[in-house]
Amino acid sequence: MPAQPVTRPAHSRFWLAVLSLLFAPFAFLYLGRTRRALFYVCALAVPFVCALFALTRGWPFAASAALLSMAAVGGYAIYDAWRGARAPKGAALEPVPAYAIIITGTAALALLAATRAFIG
């Protein structure tokens, strides 16, 4: 039986800002937009992996370009989350499945671990 759509609750702008700054896809899970959260996980992971690859090859310009594109995608994700929070409060949303929370959390931890491995 398919999950029933739920009505959008009033979202706290404070929590939306905190989640956006920690890892932008978390804000979309908070808003109940699973597909968009998974899209931004992939959109942030690709330039990050490219930057790590470029750093291991000794290509600082390519790494800088990849990190700049990652910052641009992250910035747009934060803007998109804020724009999505202004949608009508009665709009129907699908409940966030557990697999989306697990994938997003795992991606955040993997990015953190990869960053620590290359920096420290």
Buried (B, 14 or more C-beta within 10 A) or exposed (E): EEEEEEEBEEBEEEEBBEBBEEBBBBBBBBBBBBEBBBBBBEBBBBBBBBBBEBBEEEBEEBBEBBBEBBEEBBEEBBEBBBEBBEEEEEEEBBEBEEEBBEBBBEBBEEBEEBEEEEEE
